[in-house]
Amino acid sequence: MPHGKHMVETMISDESEMPKMGRKYSNILDNFTKLKDNNSSVRLNSGLALLNHIRHITDQNDKELDFTLDKMVARLGSSLTSTRIGFYSTLTAFLTIYPDTAVEKLLSIMNTQLRPAGSNLKSENADIYMGHILLCGAMIRSNLLAQNSIEFQQQIMEILLNAGKQRSYLSFISTMFLSEFITQLDIESIKNVWPIVEKEIGKPWSEQTLDTFYVLLILRDKHPLLVNHKFLKQHLGITEIIAKESIDDIVKLLTALLRIISYQHPVYKLFCEKLVTTEFVADFWKGVDQKFIKPSRSDEYVAVEMLRLILVNITDKTIIPVLLSPNLLQHMLKRFSNCKKNTNDEVLMAFRKVLHLIVSATNDKDMKTKIQFSILKKFILHPGDLMIEKKTGIKVIQVIMGNLRIDGIKKLSKFYREIIENKTTKEREGTKTEFWTNAERSYVAQLLTKLMGRPETFLDEDWRLEQLIFLFNYGFCEVSDVGIELAPQFKDSFYRALDYKLPKLDNARNLLSALVHNLDSKLQSNVIRLRLPLNDAATDAWKRVIDLIKKLEKNTKNSEALPIFHTMNLHMGLQLFSDPEMAIMSINELQCCYERLNKKSKKHKKLNNTDMEEEPEWVEVVVDLLLSFLSKNDHLFRSLVGCVFPHICPYLTPSAVHQILAVLDIKNTQKTLTMKKQNDDDSSDTESESEDNEEHNEEDEEEDEEEESVSNDEVLSESESESENEDENEDETVTDKLRIALHQALGDAAMKTDDEDIDALIEKGERSASVCQELNDKLAECCTFLVRCAQQANLVTKSIVEIYGENLTAFFKKRDCVLSPMLFKGVLQLCWEDNWQLALLLVDFTFDSSIRYFRRNQALELLLIFYNNNRLLNMSTKYTNVRMELEATLCKNTINTLQETSDLHLSNGQSTLCSNVNSQKKVSQKFIGHLLILLRVVHTRCLSKAWNWQTVKTALINYRSQNSLFGDTKTAYNKLATEIGVPLNVLSKKENAKLDSSSDTDEIPQNNGKQSNIGSQNGKTSESEEEKEEEESKEVSHSDNEQTKKKKNKRKQREKQLLKKEARELRAQVMSQDIEPFKFSSVNLPENDDVVELFQNGDLHDNSTNLKAPQKRNQSLEDNPESKRRKRVSHA
């Protein structure tokens, strides 16, 4: 309760007023207390309990009912919000249950319990008026007021409005109840209270508030006969609330907020719903935009909220461009630029939602292209910004582009080309003409390329050809306003535009053929001049490409193979302008292959057998060329392979298939996919740098690739697209992923057995730690999937078990093994009966003392996973003997481990201070904890013949009596003890010793303490080693995390204690410098008088100062010198 507790609170909490009627009143009082709880569920339950208790009372004059009603009305004036909510809700329900409750009675209680006074604090009176409003609201909500007489209705209205005028924040609450009461009344009933309401809302614009305006709008809808033209003309000077003459007054009223929170007032929603049905939206928003010449904080909140409400309710979408007003949009973009790091700004978050609404509106099929294009221009030109997506984080431009129809795409492409050409300048009001920067022109070129990815444009060959020629001119030809920095960006956009997959290969061939012929004619006639002219070799290759293309287009033979050479020659011809060396080599090989194909088709077989054997088939050369394309970090080449590979498949020879399989063979250490001229270091370094640049420029393209449909001939390109993000081992990574892609594409041609696949997958995981970490989860899933496939196909799995066994052994016994335990966890969860053989190995590894403890803990965790596999344990299996051997071994080793640990404790005796023993004990207790958890699971599912549980109990009790258990180990012991019937309250000898000799602990020599410190310091290294090992085992189980944190905390505490002790010793050494050692045996005491004089002088006291003596004791000795003398003399 805040300062100045309300007098009503004191009054209603006075238990002397409660009738003395027995225990039932104490129950009511308990419910009253709970109604104040901050938890809404507690308040609701207590209110229901209270109402349920009194609902059986039939006598309206019952004292218990009166008492309850008094309390509920009084507590409406509480200063606590939770109290007001609880009692208001309960009172509303109470009045609904008792509709015959007299209003006069409620008003009497209010006048008694909620009476404002001049002597009260302002806050106390404000709470009382809040109670008046809530009481009136409860009568309105329960429909009690609407059913009462006119006199009471008028009285309640007066009370409600009067209380609302006492504080500005109370006005809103009273208005809400007033509007609700108005909606309950019909036209005849409201006439009775109309004079009161008219007096409240019949005011000029200058005196209107948000609350009165809200009531005015409601009455205009609900009772238009009362708020008619005459009323509006009389008070507001207009015949309609929303009119051209009233727009300025409404803008001023809605933007003049006393507090920012008022932007959530319901008047905004109601007004915007009315506004969009009129023709004054543009006029109103123009007035709002003027506020943003110099906006306040409240203007931001109100404007963005009203913009959102207008967009939600608008039906005429042509008005949307008008809502993107210059002052507002420019101000919000500045806000985004200034608040880059503040992602939680409420205004900016709300404006992002507005942008989403605008973008969604452009997806309407009925919206005209003119409106869509107008919205885009608002975002790109003034008042927007071409980089609006970067500033706001919302892809408004790209999403609207995706909603355009074909006519809008063509219109926008023309607009983009004008920006690239700098024909369209930036529009700025009151400033000079401003041209587009290189970065902006480059970005627009990327947007133009994205437009070419729209499926609607795939069959429009003329339009696509026009865009390609335009990009080629600006990327490769001499253009006046394109410099050396901008040209490469246009060049990349050109090749990216070639990368889109058209519906049919013939569509792509026709487009590329038209492009190449157009470029050839312009180059021959010198209409265009290349920025970097082709050298002689490239020029010769270009001519040969043109000649071959013409031959292929006239040739009608080999119709199946013709698309291969036609498509590849067209692409390689265009690559001459970017990478002439690679393109010339590819063109030469393609022409040789085509000539060889022609000779074979014409049956020109005049060569001898030896020549035929030395010369490979044309398809083998083409396959080799395609494989070299796949090794390049360029999506265009992979798309090319994806297009032509399906047409090559009918011509594949065994040798060509083996070429592909050689790539799939992970044991092949040769770089099959690298170009011959990429072997020296310089060229490979240059290529890697260019690949990084291409990777940076292809970020925008990846989104379009996701929208393309996936088919068999695209598997190669899509599988390879993932390799663009690799930074290390580029050739190896691309090769590995290509193997998988080709494996999918070839299907049965590259089929292997499951055993070989598992062996290959595991071998891949062992290559390096970095590769293993990246592929751990996928590797485990693949191996587990192959085991399931072998089960479904009823294949012999002996070799699979051997592979798993070998790798399981390596995992536990080889320190450099980087395989993840997830690999074994997945298979142990399968209902695969060969898991019994793996489990037998795990039992051996668990109790192998040569294996590190953290690995042995992992073995226990894997065994726990195995024993939680209920389906496997309950199924009949051929491995019954193996199971018997497994559990007998587990039982025997468990007993031996518990006994050996106990014997180790006895044999060590007092040597437990040794760090190695401490470390071993610490780890072994953790190991014991895991073992106890496993035993608890095994106990309910074991073979009774294999286990001697009585011996296990004895060993367990013996172990417990010799060791103190902590943390998870103690919990595991207690659970297992409860399960198998072992006593819980077994005290270890150490614990008994602590109880027996607790008084002797202070007499331990200081040297022993030092030795203990040394031991603990030595133990730190073993603990840090153990922590490193535990990090490797986190993937199997996260149950050790809490225990590890506890260990770290304990270690930190020990280190702090050691540091404090060392600091004390150092201080003692510093303070004892230049002080001669003192021995009582060397002191010759004089007579008593001299002794007294000596002590009074303080010499002896100074030489034997005790640093550890308490200050209070020293003070008492100084204050009482006589007692000091007596003590020292007697001591001497």
KEGUVO-869733 format. One record per residue (C-alpha): residue in one letter; x negated, y, z negated. Coordinates in pm, whole numbers, plus 50000, padded with zeros to 5 digits. Layout:
// KEGUVO-869733
AXYZ
...
//
This chain:
// KEGUVO-869733
M500005000050000
P498445033850097
H497885062949859
G501055078249718
K503135047149708
H506655053049816
M509065057949527
V511465034649701
E508875007149693
T508485012249321
M512215012449274
I512924980849469
S510004962249318
D511334968448968
E512524934448855
S514614950148580
E517264957648844
M517554921048942
P520594904148790
K519714876948547
M521514848248712
G519104819748703
R516554802848924
K518304809849255
Y517384846749226
S513724837949199
N514054819149527
I515594850049688
L512734871249552
D510214847049704
N511844851750043
F511704889450000
T507984887049934
K507424866050244
L509364890750459
K506414914550412
D503884889650550
N501744899950847
N502444866451014
S505594868951227
S506334831851185
V506304835050807
R508644864950825
L510994846551059
N511144815350844
S511704834850524
G514464855350689
L516184823750808
A515854808550463
L517364839550304
L520264840950548
N520854803950513
H521004808350137
I523634835850140
R525724825250440
H527944803750217
I528944833550002
T532544842750080
D533124869949825
Q532034903549967
N531654917249614
D529354889449500
K526474903149296
E523944881249474
L525114894549810
D524984930349685
F521514924849547
T520314910849881
L521834939450077
D520314965549846
K516874950649886
M517074948350265
V518254984350311
A515734998050062
R512764980850222
L513514996750560
G511725027350423
S508515008850350
S505225023650461
L504104989550587
T505014981250945
S505224943850878
T507644950050591
R509884971950804
I509924946351085
G510774917550853
F513624934950671
Y515024952050980
S515244918851166
T516854901650869
L519314930050811
T520364929951179
A521034892651158
F522824897650825
L525184923450975
T525824900451270
I526794872451031
Y528924896250820
P530644918951076
D533084929850804
T530374947050603
A531534981750519
V529565009950680
E530455031450384
K528735006450156
L525575007250370
L525525045050371
S525955045049994
I522945022249953
M520965044250192
N521765075649998
T520715058449678
Q517625039549789
L516395061150079
R516745096849959
P514155122150077
A512945147849828
G510875179349840
S508545165449575
N507555136249795
L504555135850018
K505225142450387
S504335106650473
E506775093650213
N509635114050354
A508685102750704
D508985066550589
I512395073950439
Y513645088950766
M512275058550945
G514445037850713
H517485058850811
I516795052451181
L516295015151130
L519525012350932
C521425029651211
G519635007551462
A520614976151274
M524264986951280
I524004994251654
R522194962051745
S524664940851547
N527594958451723
L528894968451380
L528985005351467
A530845000951796
Q533644982951608
N534055009851342
S536045041751328
I535245073751514
E534345091751193
F531675066151104
Q530345066051461
Q529945103551455
Q528375102551111
I525865075951213
M525015095351530
E524325126451326
I522115107051084
L520245090651372
L519575122751564
N518715142551252
A516165116451138
G514625116051485
K513955153451469
Q511905150851150
R508785137551324
S507815136851691
Y507135099551686
L510525092751522
S512335109051813
F511435080752048
I512805053851816
S516045072351752
T516445078352127
M516075041452202
F518865032651959
L520995061252090
S520645049452451
E521525014152348
F524645026352168
I525695046252474
T525525015252693
Q527814996952449
L530605022652479
D533105026052758
I534255059252900
E537075063252649
S534955054552347
I532055077152438
K534335107452463
N534655105852085
V530935111652033
W530305131552352
P530115165552179
I527205153351970
V525425137852270
E526085167952494
K524555190852238
E521445168652237
I520875165452613
G522555196552751
K519395217652759
P517455236253031
W514305220953183
S512055240652952
E513615224152644
Q513895188952785
T511665161552644
L510865126452759
D513465113252517
T516295136352620
F515455131752990
Y515645094152940
V519125096752781
L520195120353059
L519195095053328
I521035067053147
L524225087553107
R524085098153472
D524185061453568
K526525048553299
H528995077253275
P528775099153588
L532115115053504
L530585131253197
V527175140053342
N528675153853660
H527765181953897
K529365207553674
F527385196153371
L524105195453563
K524765229453722
Q525585244253385
H522505231753201
L519865224453468
G520945247153751
I521215218554001
T523825193654113
E521525163154113
I518825154253863
I516275145354132
A516395173054389
K513915193654585
E514445222954350
S513805202054038
I510665183754152
D508245208653998
D510135208553667
I510185170453657
V506445168353733
K505715192953456
L507985174153214
L506585139453289
T502925149853272
A503145170752953
L502325143652698
L501775150152331
R499845117652302
I498425093852562
I500405063852439
S503575081052567
Y502705070152923
Q504375037252828
H507695054852766
P510575036952946
V511585069753110
Y508815064953370
K510155031553483
L513715044153501
F512745076053683
C510575057953942
E513405033854016
K515645064054087
L512965083054276
V512285056254540
T515955057254641
T515635093954734
E513735112455004
F511635132254760
V508875107054689
A506345126054900
D507275159454743
F507055145254394
W503695128654456
K502295160354608
G503075177454279
V501375149554083
D498325151754310
Q497925188554230
K497325178653868
F494135161053981
I492405192754085
K491445194253720
P493095164253551
S493345156253183
R492985121953031
S496745118752993
D497235128353360
E495145098153461
Y497225073953257
V500575088453367
A499725091353738
V498335056153771
E501305041653582
M503855060253796
L502005050254113
R502205014054005
L505935016853928
I506645033654262
L504775006454454
V506634979354265
N510044993854349
I509465009754688
T511414996954986
D510245021855249
K506635011155308
T505965040755536
I505525062355228
I502475042955102
P499855063255297
V501305094855137
L500725079954790
L496995077654867
S496725114854805
P493345132054839
N492805146254491
L493895114454312
L491925090454532
Q488755111254524
H488975115254148
M489415077754094
L486485069454322
K484315093554124
R485455076553807
F484395042953950
S480985056754045
N480445071553700
C481655040853511
K479785012753685
K478874995453360
N482165001653181
T484324973353314
N486954977353039
D488115012453124
E491925011253100
V492545036853376
L490215019653622
M491644985453543
A495154999253607
F494025015253933
R492604981954050
K496074967254001
V497454995754213
L494994987254490
H496094950854475
L499714962054515
I498864983454818
V496934955054979
S499774930754910
A502264954755068
T500344953455398
N501054916155416
D504724923355474
K505734910155816
D508074939655862
M505344965555810
K504374982056135
T500814981556260
K500805019556258
I501325019955880
Q498694993155819
F496175012156027
S497095044755853
I496425029055511
L493075016055636
K492055050255761
K492995065155424
F490545041455257
I487755045155515
L487965082355596
H488795111655373
P489945110055095
G488625074455070
D485155060555120
L483865034055357
M482105018255058
I485305017154853
E484994979454814
K481574982754658
K482745009854420
T486004993954306
G485134957054336
I488384951454535
K488104940454900
V490844963455016
I489484968555370
Q488774932155441
V492094919855305
I494084945355505
M492034935155811
G493174899655748
N496824910955750
L496624928256089
R498274914456398
I496494912456735
D497434948056837
G496154961356505
I492904941656543
K492264957056883
K493084991756757
L490794987656456
S487934973756667
K488055005056882
F487955026156565
Y484965006456436
R483105011056764
E483665048556744
I482095048956397
I479105028956522
E478735052956814
N479165082656574
K482015095656786
T484305096356481
T482835117956207
K483545117855839
E486435140255746
R485785163155455
E487915192655358
G486025225555337
T482655210555440
K480625208055757
T480855178555995
E479105148655848
F477925118656052
W477785082555938
T474605069155779
N472705039055910
A473895017855618
E477515026855692
R477165019756064
S475534986355988
Y478364977555748
V480964986556012
A479184963756259
Q479594935456008
L483284944055972
L483634943356351
T482044908956351
K484534897656089
L487364909256311
M486064885456578
G486554857256330
R490324862056325
P492014831656487
E494384854756678
T491434866556890
F489974832756981
L491884829757310
D491494866257411
E488334861757616
D488234896857761
W488414913657421
R485754891057271
L483484896857569
E483894934357527
Q482784932657161
L479804910057239
I478564933057515
F478914962857282
L476914945957004
F474264934157252
N473794969457386
Y473314984057036
G471154955256914
F468814949457209
C469064979157444
E467805014657431
V470475036857273
S469805073057187
D470995073556824
V469885038456721
G466465036056560
I464175007356479
E465775003056135
L469345000256263
A468784979356577
P467894946856390
Q471154949656196
F473164951456517
K471164922356656
D472084900856356
S475724910756397
F475584900056762
Y474344865056682
R476804862256396
A479604870456639
L478454841156855
D478754817756557
Y482544815356538
K483914781556645
L486544785056914
P489414759956950
K487784741657242
L484254738757372
D485444750757712
N486574783757555
A483094789357414
R481434779757746
N483594803357948
L482934832157706
L479184826457694
S478994821958070
A480804855058130
L478474872057881
V475284858158034
H476344866858391
N477334901958281
L473984907558111
D472094893358410
S473824916458655
K473164947058435
L469524937458385
Q469034932158758
S470614965658843
N468814983758557
V472104995258408
I470694985858067
R467094986557947
L465904963357675
R464324979157371
L461704951357376
P461314939457737
L460894902257801
N457404889857879
D456654871158199
A457284836658051
A460574847457900
T461654864658222
D460874833058419
A462784812058167
W465784835958193
K465824831758573
R465664793858541
V468494794858287
I470664815258527
D469904791358813
L470654760458606
I473884775858472
K475054782558826
K474254746758926
L476084732858625
E479144754258695
K479284741659053
N478494705458969
T481424681658925
K479434650258847
N478554638458498
S481554657558366
E481074643158017
A477424652657984
L477724685958166
P479164705357864
I476094695457663
F473574711357898
H475814740457989
T476434750757629
M472874746057511
N471384764857809
L473724794057751
H472724796257386
M469024792057455
G469214819057721
L470574843457463
Q467884832257215
L465234844757457
F465914880157331
S465304869956968
D462894840356956
P461414836157305
E458804810357208
M461334785757066
A463844793257342
I461334787257625
M460324753457479
S463974743257440
I464874754857792
N462024734657939
E463104703257760
L466754707957856
Q465894712158222
C463724681058220
C466524661658056
Y469054673858312
E466784664158602
R466304629858448
L470074626058410
N470564635258777
K467954610158889
K469614582958686
S473054591158818
K471784590659178
K470084557559107
H466644571259188
K464764543359016
K461614542359227
L459344545458921
N457564514258804
N458334496958479
T455364511358292
D456394546758374
M459924539958256
E458634526757926
E456414556857867
E459094582257950
P461914584757687
E465604586557772
W467084621457813
V469454616157520
E466524608857289
V464914642057379
V468184660557326
V468714643556988
D465204653256885
L465924688956991
L469164689356792
L467404676156484
S464864704156515
F467744729156531
L469164715356210
S465894720956030
K466124758356096
N467754780155836
D470184794856087
H473904787856081
L474274794856453
F472024765456540
R473914742356309
S477194753656466
L475734746256808
V474794711056696
G478274706056554
C479814715556891
V477724693857121
F476984663356903
P480404646756957
H479784648457335
I476374631957296
C477644602157095
P478764581457403
Y475224583757540
L473354574357220
T470784546857263
P469404524556985
S466234545156990
A468204577456946
V470164562656657
H466914551856493
Q465674587756529
I468604598956320
L468174570356073
A464544580456029
V465814613355895
L468114594755658
D465254573655522
I464114591155206
K460974569955192
N459784585955516
T457204611655408
Q456794626555756
K458534659355825
T460784646656098
L462804678556122
T459984704056157
M458984718856490
K455634708756631
K454314744256623
Q455334750356264
N452614729056108
D450064755956046
D450444776655732
D450704810955891
S453674802656110
S455474784855827
D455024814955599
T456404838155865
E459384815355918
S460174814055547
E460234852055531
S462584854255828
E464784827755670
D465114848955356
N466254878555566
E468754857155754
E470034843355426
H470634878955300
N472504888955614
E474774858455616
E476454865255280
D479564881155433
E479824853055685
E480224825855424
E483754837355335
D484914832855694
E483364798355714
E485534786855424
E488654795055627
E487674773655925
S489194739255957
V486954709755890
S486704681556141
N484274653356217
D482134674056448
E481784701556180
V480414679355903
L476864686156012
S477164723856008
E479174726355685
S476934702155495
E473904721855602
S475424755655510
E474844748055143
S471084748055192
E470964785355261
N470664793254889
E467584771854826
D464444791154740
E461974762854681
N460944732854892
E463024745255186
D462014718155432
E462504689955184
T465884702755063
V467224707855413
T466004673455510
D467674656955211
K471014673755271
L470834666455642
R470364629655564
I473644629455376
A475404649055650
L474144626155926
H475064595955716
Q478644608855707
A478664617256078
L477284583856195
G479514562755974
D478934525556036
A475864532456247
A473944542155934
M475614517955691
K473524504955402
T474294481055124
D475374494354784
D472174481154630
E470024501554868
D472134532454808
I471794530054430
D468074524054460
A467744553854691
L469794576554473
I467834567954161
E464544571854344
K465654606454454
G466404615254094
E462864605353994
R461154628554240
S460754658154011
A462204672853697
S463714702653882
V465454680554138
C466664657753862
Q468144686153660
E470054698753963
L471384664754064
N471914648053724
D475704649153725
K476104641554095
L473544613554077
A475394597053789
E478744600753964
C477414586054290
C475834555954122
T478964549553916
F481084552654228
L478934527254412
V479334502554127
R483104506854146
C482954501354523
A481024469454468
Q483704458254221
Q486514465454463
A484744447554747
N483914417554523
L480234420154616
V477454402554428
T476044427754183
K472964409354064
S470614433454237
I472564463354099
V472104450153745
E468394445653812
I468084481353935
Y469914494953632
G467844472753403
E464564484753550
N465544521253522
L466954516153173
T463624501553067
A461754530553227
F464054555453056
F463214542252710
K459574532152752
K458114557452998
R457454591752856
D457424608053202
C460814594553306
V463104623553403
L466294603653451
S469304616053259
P471164594053007
M474314604453196
L473274579153460
F473894550653214
K476774566353026
G478974566153336
V478484529453416
L478894518453053
Q482364533953055
L483424511753346
C485304479453296
W482384460853454
E481454428553284
D477794431053387
N477584458753126
W477014430852870
Q473574425253018
L472744462252991
A474074463252634
L471754434552538
L468824455452659
L470064485152458
V470064464452138
D466424455252197
F465464491452265
T467314503451954
F465114483851715
D461844485551913
S459404503951683
S457194513551979
I459964535852118
R460324571251993
Y463074577551743
F465064601851955
R465194575752234
R466304549451982
N469054573351873
Q470094576352236
A470244538552261
L472614538151963
E474774564752126
L474964544752448
L475904513752248
L478634534052080
I479984543752423
F479864507152523
Y481774495452214
N484404522152268
N485184506252606
N488274487452484
R489244473152822
L485874456752863
L485784442752510
N489294428352536
M488904411852875
S487764375952911
T484234374053044
K481694348853161
Y479154365552935
T480474351252608
N477054336852525
V475434370152602
R477894387552371
M477184362452093
E473444367752135
L473884405652144
E475914407751826
A473794382351638
T470694402551728
L472404434651627
C473424419651291
K469964405651221
N468144437651316
T470544458951115
I469884438850799
N466124439150858
T466094476650920
L467994484350600
Q465754461250396
E462534474550550
T463584510350483
S464314501950122
D461004483150084
L459164512450244
H460624535449979
L459484512549697
S456024506549838
N455274543349892
G456064552749535
Q454694587149467
S453024589949807
T456144604849958
L454374638049968
C452524626450277
S453824645250581
N453954614750807
V456104595450563
N458354625650515
S458794629350887
Q459444592250929
K462014592450650
K463724622950794
V464044607651137
S464914573351007
Q467824587150804
K469204602651119
F468704569251291
I470454551651002
G473344576251036
H473834566951401
L473544530251311
L476234533151043
I478594549851290
L478024521451533
L478604495051263
R481944510751176
V483094507651537
V481664472551577
H483304460051256
T486794460451406
R485794445551742
C483014420851670
L482774383051697
S483134371051339
K480814341251402
A477934364151494
W478094386051185
N477294380450819
W479004410750672
Q478304400350312
T474564402750376
V475084435750552
K476954448750247
T474154438050015
A471494454350234
L473574485750259
I474044488349882
N470334482549829
Y469484509450084
R471884533849924
S470444527749581
Q466944536349706
N467804566849920
S469634599749884
L471904605950181
F472784639750323
G475044655050587
D476304633050868
T474544602250733
K476354604850403
T479674609450584
A478984579350804
Y478084558250500
N481274567750317
K483454559150615
L481714525850670
A481794517850299
T485544523650293
E485924501650600
I483954471350477
G484504474550100
V481224488649971
P481314510749656
L481014547749731
N479554559749398
V476164542649427
L473484566349293
S469994563949430
K467014560649198
K465924595249298
E469254609549190
N469094590248862
A465574602748806
K466734638448857
L469394633548592
D466964617148345
S463974639848387
S465434673248483
S463644689548187
D460234678048308
T460324694848645
D458834727448514
E455714709748386
I454434698048723
P450844709848771
Q450314737949012
N447934717249222
N450684692649302
G452834721149418
K450114731949654
Q449784696949787
S453504696149849
N453264728550036
I450504714750254
G452584683950321
S455554704750421
Q453374725550651
N452064694450816
G455604683050851
K456424713351060
T454514700451357
S456344667451349
E459654685751314
S458894708051612
E457964676951813
E461204661351712
E463144692451818
K461614690752165
E462604654452193
E466094661852071
E466584687552347
E466164659952604
S468934639552443
K471574667052434
E473264653952751
V474434621852583
S475884635952263
H476334670252109
S476894656651761
D473304664451656
N473634701951715
E474974710151371
Q472404688051199
T469624704651400
K470854739151292
K470874728050928
K467304715450961
K466184748151113
N467864767950836
K466254746250567
R462864749750733
K463254787550748
Q464144788250378
R461074767550291
E458894790350501
K460314821050325
Q459604805449987
L456034797450091
L455514832950216
K456874847249891
K454584824649686
E451554834249895
A452464870949854
R452644867149476
E449264849849467
L447704877149685
R449094904449460
A447714886249157
Q444284883449320
V444244920549410
M445314931249065
S442744908448896
Q439764923249082
D437064939148864
I438604922948556
E436324899648360
P437764865548273
F439064863947921
K438834834547679
F440324834147331
S437564810747215
S434974837947274
V436764864047060
N435514870846704
L438374885746512
P437454911246237
E439324917045916
N443024923045918
D442754960845905
D440414961346199
V442734938246389
V445594961646332
E443494990846450
L442324971346751
F445884962746854
Q447014997946794
N444345011247029
G445674987247292
D442294974147412
L443084937647365
H446514941947516
D445064957947828
N442574930047887
S445154902647862
T448034917348053
N450514890548154
L451904899248497
K454804875348465
A456094887748127
P459594902348138
Q459834939848117
K462464939347845
R460254918547623
N457274941847674
Q459504971447595
S460724955547276
L457164948347166
E456144984147229
D459154997147039
N458434974246741
P454654974846675
E454984957546336
S456544926346490
K453904928446761
R451104927646502
R452674898646313
K453064877646624
R449574883346750
V447904877746415
S449824845546356
H448964834146709
A445294840546655
//
